[in-house]
């Protein structure tokens, strides 16, 4: 499995870039993974989204619908797509790479 080393951190990810172990997630790890996805800065709004996604995934073992995320972090209905999706790179939101995939 790929290993990312960054400023003393050792982050194990799978071939798709997902964390292997859910318990490895920290905000510092999130910043490293975001950087790898081309997201230069994780603002507090973005971190709120990631925290909610992580909590929801931990509890339910799947990701919530986007509207549910935005409603629960008190942001506009398009918060995930506005803050994490690149219209030039279609596909899954990098926000979903933060929690480990089972």
C-alpha positions in Angstrom: 0.0 0.0 0.0 1.2 3.5 -0.8 2.7 5.5 2.1 2.8 9.3 2.2 5.5 10.9 4.3 5.0 14.5 5.1 6.6 16.6 7.9 7.0 13.5 10.2 3.6 12.0 9.3 3.3 8.6 7.8 0.0 8.2 6.1 -1.0 4.8 4.6 -3.5 5.1 1.7 -4.9 2.5 -0.7 -4.4 2.5 -4.4 -7.3 5.0 -4.8 -5.9 7.5 -2.3 -8.3 6.6 0.6 -7.0 6.3 4.1 -6.5 2.7 5.1 -7.3 3.2 8.8 -10.1 5.6 9.8 -8.3 6.3 13.1 -5.4 7.9 11.2 -7.5 10.9 10.3 -6.5 14.2 11.8 -6.9 17.7 10.4 -3.2 17.7 9.6 -3.7 14.4 7.6 -6.7 16.0 5.9 -4.5 19.0 4.8 -1.9 16.6 3.3 -4.6 14.6 1.4 -6.3 17.8 0.2 -3.0 19.1 -1.1 -2.5 15.9 -3.1 -6.0 16.6 -4.6 -5.1 20.1 -5.6 -6.9 21.9 -2.8 -4.4 24.5 -1.6 -6.2 25.5 1.6 -8.6 23.8 4.0 -10.6 26.7 5.4 -12.8 26.4 8.5 -15.9 25.9 6.2 -14.2 23.0 4.4 -13.0 21.5 7.7 -16.6 21.7 9.0 -17.7 19.6 6.0 -14.9 17.1 6.5 -15.6 16.7 10.2 -19.3 16.1 9.5 -18.5 13.6 6.7 -16.1 11.8 9.1 -18.6 11.7 12.0 -21.5 10.5 9.7 -19.3 7.9 8.0 -18.1 6.6 11.4 -21.7 6.2 12.6 -23.4 4.9 9.5 -20.5 3.3 7.4 -21.5 5.3 4.3 -21.6 8.9 3.1 -24.6 11.2 3.5 -26.3 12.9 0.5 -24.8 16.2 -0.3 -27.8 18.3 0.9 -27.6 16.6 4.3 -24.0 17.6 4.6 -24.6 21.3 3.8 -27.7 21.5 6.0 -25.9 20.0 9.0 -22.9 22.4 8.6 -25.2 25.3 8.1 -23.9 26.2 4.6 -25.6 26.6 1.2 -27.0 23.5 -0.5 -24.1 23.4 -2.9 -21.4 23.7 -0.3 -19.6 20.4 -1.1 -19.6 20.9 -4.8 -18.5 24.6 -4.5 -15.7 23.9 -2.0 -14.4 20.5 -3.2 -15.3 19.7 -6.8 -13.3 20.8 -9.7 -15.5 21.2 -12.8 -12.5 20.3 -15.0 -11.9 17.0 -13.2 -15.2 15.2 -13.1 -15.7 12.4 -10.6 -16.0 11.8 -6.9 -15.4 14.7 -4.5 -12.0 14.7 -2.8 -13.9 15.3 0.5 -14.9 11.7 0.3 -11.3 10.5 0.5 -10.9 11.6 4.1 -12.6 8.8 5.9 -11.4 5.3 5.3 -13.4 3.3 2.7 -14.6 -0.1 3.8 
